[in-house]
Every structure is written in C-alpha cells, then in structure tokens.
Amino acid sequence: MERRRILLVDDEPDLRHMVRRYLEAEGFDVAEAADATAALSSLSGSTPDLIVLDVAMPGMDGFEVLQRIRQDSDVPVIMLTARTEEVDRVVGLTMGADDYVAKPFSPRELVARVRAVLRRGRTDRDTTDDVQHFEGITLDLAGHRVIVDDVEVEITALEFDLLAALASAPGRVFTRAQLLERVWGWDYFGTERVVDVHVGNLRKLIRDYAADPRFIGTVRGVGYRWVAAPR
C-alpha cells in the first residue's frame, strides 16, 4: 500500500523533528517546511495527502497560507495553534481547516487526528455513482460536486461530507454529536462547536439562510436537518 504523504509546516525545528519522528513511526512519509514560502513552494510541485500547518509563523501566517491553499485545493489541513481563544480556532475552521490542535499537544494525539482526518476522505462516495437531486441543489456523490441553481459550488472535502450526511436522510434531525461521529469520526477530539462553524460556512457557500432555509434547517437545542424537497 502506498504511504500517505504529510507536509509539516512549522517554524520550530525541534517541534518539526518530534512530530516527524512520530508520523514516520506510524508509516507516513513526511516533508517539512519552515515557513510559508517553503510550504507554498512545496505545494506547487506536488500535493500531499494532508498538511499540518502552524498558525503563528514569521511573515505570512498560517491563516493566509490556508487561504491560498483553498483557492485551488481541498487537501485536508490540520492547524497548529498556541492561541487558546475560541475565535482563532473558529477563524481557521471557517476558512476551510479540517481540524485544529492547540499547543502544547501530545504527538500521539496529533497522529490520531491525522488518521481521523484521512479516514474521512475515504467514504462510500468513492465507489458509487449516485447523484442526488433536490429543489435548487444537486449532489454528485461520485464526482464530489455540488450544483446550486445550475452553478457548481467549490467546497472542501469535509464540507461535502457534512452536506452529504445531512442530505442522506431528508427530514431527519441529526444532533451535533451524530454529525461529529458521521463526518469527523468517533475519535474526534474537538467540541460540538465545530459543527455549527461548518454549517454556517456551508450556508454561505450554497446561498442558504438560517432564517429562511432552503436546504439546511436548524432545530434549536438539538441540531440540523435537510429540508430541501427531492426533485
């Protein structure tokens, strides 16, 4: 089996060395970048299976790097941050990060999160040609495409998984915990707040509105449900 490739971007050499040892011990190939310039240069040559990206780097920070990555790639990204404020984590998730890990962290925890994020990319849509049609929106599960009002919308792999999970059972109410398990995996370490962040991001991308939803309805105190009628 081909080894999965990880790009590790952090300006701390000791941290890179430690994380690399743990990832390689778990069977990953690891490339390193000490700053944003080196990271973007590496990505111009080939795309890894996952990026571990530090937020606080000199010069261009991790948020700007993430923004540039998301302009043309949905490669999974785990952010590393020493910041504890929730707003910083929400910013990263809203910009398209798949997960975040706060420093200091256990290398084993990071390895577990890497595995969890990579597992989310291997879903049943890889082996199906199903296309789901609803009023105003079409989900191409095999092609990983979302078409809203006849216009294709670019979304990340995680956002697609969340959208597909909700659309898989129209009318059913999914709790945040259920969506975490289905989309992020049972061993996800974060909080349920991540679901709200990504639903909010999804609504912007597919031009949906919480006050008058066409696709994703909110069930206060519980979670979310798919409200679009089949077509």
C-alpha positions as CSV (number, residue, x, y, z in Angstrom):
1,M,0.0,0.0,0.0
2,E,1.3,3.5,-0.9
3,R,2.4,5.5,2.1
4,R,0.4,8.6,2.8
5,R,2.3,11.9,2.5
6,I,2.2,14.6,5.1
7,L,3.5,18.2,4.7
8,L,4.5,19.6,8.1
9,V,4.8,23.4,8.2
10,D,6.2,25.0,11.4
11,D,9.0,27.4,12.2
12,E,10.2,25.4,15.3
13,P,12.8,22.9,14.2
14,D,12.5,20.9,17.4
15,L,8.8,20.5,17.1
16,R,9.1,19.5,13.4
17,H,11.7,16.9,14.4
18,M,9.5,15.5,17.1
19,V,6.3,15.4,15.1
20,R,8.1,13.9,12.1
21,R,9.5,11.0,14.2
22,Y,6.1,10.1,15.4
23,L,4.4,10.4,12.0
24,E,7.2,8.3,10.3
25,A,6.9,5.7,13.0
26,E,3.2,5.3,12.1
27,G,4.1,4.7,8.4
28,F,3.7,8.2,6.9
29,D,6.1,10.0,4.6
30,V,6.8,13.5,5.9
31,A,8.1,16.6,4.2
32,E,9.0,19.7,6.2
33,A,8.7,23.4,5.6
34,A,9.9,26.1,8.0
35,D,7.8,28.9,6.7
36,A,5.0,29.9,4.3
37,T,7.3,30.5,1.3
38,A,8.8,27.0,1.6
39,A,5.3,25.5,2.1
40,L,3.8,27.1,-0.9
41,S,6.8,26.2,-3.0
42,S,6.5,22.6,-1.9
43,L,2.8,22.6,-2.8
44,S,3.5,23.9,-6.3
45,G,5.4,20.7,-7.0
46,S,3.0,18.1,-5.6
47,T,0.0,17.9,-3.3
48,P,0.4,15.9,-0.1
49,D,-2.4,13.8,1.4
50,L,-2.6,16.1,4.4
51,I,-1.0,19.3,5.7
52,V,-0.2,20.1,9.3
53,L,0.1,23.9,9.4
54,D,1.2,26.2,12.2
55,V,-0.7,29.4,12.6
56,A,1.9,31.7,14.2
57,M,4.8,31.9,11.7
58,P,7.0,34.9,10.9
59,G,6.0,36.7,7.8
60,M,2.9,35.1,6.3
61,D,0.9,33.4,9.0
62,G,-0.9,30.1,8.7
63,F,-4.3,31.7,8.1
64,E,-3.0,33.4,4.9
65,V,-1.3,30.2,3.8
66,L,-4.6,28.3,4.3
67,Q,-6.4,30.9,2.3
68,R,-4.0,30.5,-0.6
69,I,-4.3,26.7,-0.4
70,R,-8.1,26.8,-0.5
71,Q,-8.0,28.9,-3.7
72,D,-7.3,25.7,-5.7
73,S,-7.1,22.7,-3.4
74,D,-9.2,20.8,-0.9
75,V,-6.3,18.9,0.6
76,P,-7.1,18.3,4.3
77,V,-5.4,20.8,6.7
78,I,-4.9,20.5,10.5
79,M,-3.9,23.8,12.1
80,L,-1.4,24.0,15.0
81,T,-2.0,27.0,17.3
82,A,-0.7,28.2,20.6
83,R,-3.7,30.5,20.8
84,T,-6.4,29.4,23.1
85,E,-9.1,31.9,22.2
86,E,-12.1,30.2,20.5
87,V,-12.3,32.9,17.9
88,D,-8.9,32.0,16.5
89,R,-10.0,28.4,16.1
90,V,-13.3,29.4,14.5
91,V,-11.4,31.6,12.0
92,G,-9.4,28.7,10.8
93,L,-12.4,26.3,10.6
94,T,-14.4,29.0,8.7
95,M,-11.6,29.4,6.2
96,G,-11.6,25.7,5.5
97,A,-9.3,24.0,8.0
98,D,-10.4,20.4,8.8
99,D,-9.2,20.3,12.4
100,Y,-7.0,22.2,14.9
101,V,-4.7,21.2,17.6
102,A,-3.7,23.6,20.4
103,K,0.0,23.8,21.6
104,P,1.3,22.2,23.6
105,F,0.0,18.9,22.4
106,S,0.7,15.2,22.6
107,P,2.3,13.9,19.4
108,R,0.2,10.8,19.8
109,E,-2.9,13.0,19.8
110,L,-1.8,14.7,16.6
111,V,-1.1,11.3,14.9
112,A,-4.6,10.2,15.9
113,R,-6.1,13.4,14.5
114,V,-4.2,12.9,11.2
115,R,-5.5,9.4,10.9
116,A,-9.1,10.5,11.7
117,V,-9.0,13.3,9.1
118,L,-7.6,11.0,6.4
119,R,-10.2,8.4,7.2
120,R,-12.9,11.0,6.5
121,G,-11.6,11.3,2.9
122,R,-12.3,7.6,2.3
123,T,-16.1,7.4,2.1
124,D,-18.6,5.4,0.2
125,R,-18.8,8.0,-2.5
126,D,-15.6,6.7,-3.9
127,T,-17.4,3.6,-5.1
128,T,-20.8,4.9,-6.0
129,D,-22.1,6.9,-9.0
130,D,-25.2,8.2,-7.1
131,V,-26.4,11.7,-7.9
132,Q,-29.0,13.2,-5.5
133,H,-31.4,15.8,-6.9
134,F,-33.3,18.3,-4.7
135,E,-35.1,21.5,-5.4
136,G,-32.3,24.0,-6.1
137,I,-29.3,21.7,-5.4
138,T,-27.7,18.6,-6.8
139,L,-25.1,16.4,-5.1
140,D,-22.9,14.3,-7.2
141,L,-21.5,11.8,-4.7
142,A,-19.0,10.1,-7.0
143,G,-17.8,13.3,-8.6
144,H,-17.7,15.2,-5.4
145,R,-19.6,18.1,-7.0
146,V,-22.3,20.4,-5.7
147,I,-24.5,22.4,-8.1
148,V,-26.7,25.1,-6.7
149,D,-29.2,26.8,-9.0
150,D,-27.3,25.3,-12.0
151,V,-24.0,26.8,-10.8
152,E,-21.2,24.5,-9.5
153,V,-20.0,25.5,-6.0
154,E,-16.5,24.8,-4.8
155,I,-16.4,23.3,-1.3
156,T,-13.8,21.3,0.7
157,A,-14.0,17.6,1.2
158,L,-15.1,18.0,4.8
159,E,-17.9,20.4,3.8
160,F,-19.0,18.0,1.1
161,D,-19.1,15.1,3.7
162,L,-21.2,17.2,6.0
163,L,-23.6,18.2,3.2
164,A,-23.9,14.6,2.1
165,A,-24.5,13.4,5.6
166,L,-27.4,15.8,6.1
167,A,-28.9,15.1,2.6
168,S,-28.7,11.3,3.2
169,A,-31.8,11.4,5.3
170,P,-34.2,14.3,4.4
171,G,-36.3,15.4,7.3
172,R,-34.3,13.5,9.9
173,V,-32.9,15.6,12.7
174,F,-29.1,15.0,13.3
175,T,-27.7,16.0,16.6
176,R,-24.3,17.7,16.6
177,A,-22.9,14.6,18.3
178,Q,-24.3,12.4,15.5
179,L,-22.8,14.7,12.8
180,L,-19.4,14.7,14.6
181,E,-19.4,10.9,14.6
182,R,-20.5,10.5,10.9
183,V,-18.3,13.3,9.4
184,W,-15.4,13.8,11.8
185,G,-15.2,10.2,13.1
186,W,-15.9,8.7,16.5
187,D,-12.4,9.5,17.8
188,Y,-12.6,13.3,17.0
189,F,-11.2,15.2,19.9
190,G,-12.8,18.6,19.4
191,T,-16.1,20.2,20.6
192,E,-19.5,20.2,19.0
193,R,-19.0,23.9,18.2
194,V,-17.1,22.8,15.1
195,V,-20.4,21.6,13.6
196,D,-22.0,25.0,13.9
197,V,-19.0,26.7,12.3
198,H,-19.0,24.4,9.3
199,V,-22.8,24.5,8.9
200,G,-22.5,28.3,8.9
201,N,-19.8,28.2,6.3
202,L,-21.8,25.7,4.2
203,R,-24.8,28.0,4.2
204,K,-22.7,30.9,2.8
205,L,-21.3,28.7,0.0
206,I,-24.7,27.3,-1.1
207,R,-26.6,30.5,-0.5
208,D,-28.8,29.2,2.2
209,Y,-30.1,31.2,5.2
210,A,-30.9,30.1,8.7
211,A,-33.9,32.4,9.0
212,D,-35.5,31.0,5.8
213,P,-33.6,27.8,4.9
214,R,-33.9,26.1,1.5
215,F,-31.5,23.2,2.3
216,I,-30.3,23.1,6.0
217,G,-32.8,23.7,8.8
218,T,-31.9,24.4,12.4
219,V,-33.6,22.5,15.2
220,R,-32.9,24.7,18.2
221,G,-31.2,22.9,21.1
222,V,-30.8,19.7,19.0
223,G,-29.1,20.0,15.7
224,Y,-29.8,20.2,12.0
225,R,-31.9,18.6,9.3
226,W,-32.1,18.6,5.5
227,V,-35.3,20.4,4.4
228,A,-34.9,20.5,0.6
229,A,-37.6,18.6,-1.3
230,P,-36.5,15.8,-3.7
231,R,-36.6,16.5,-7.4
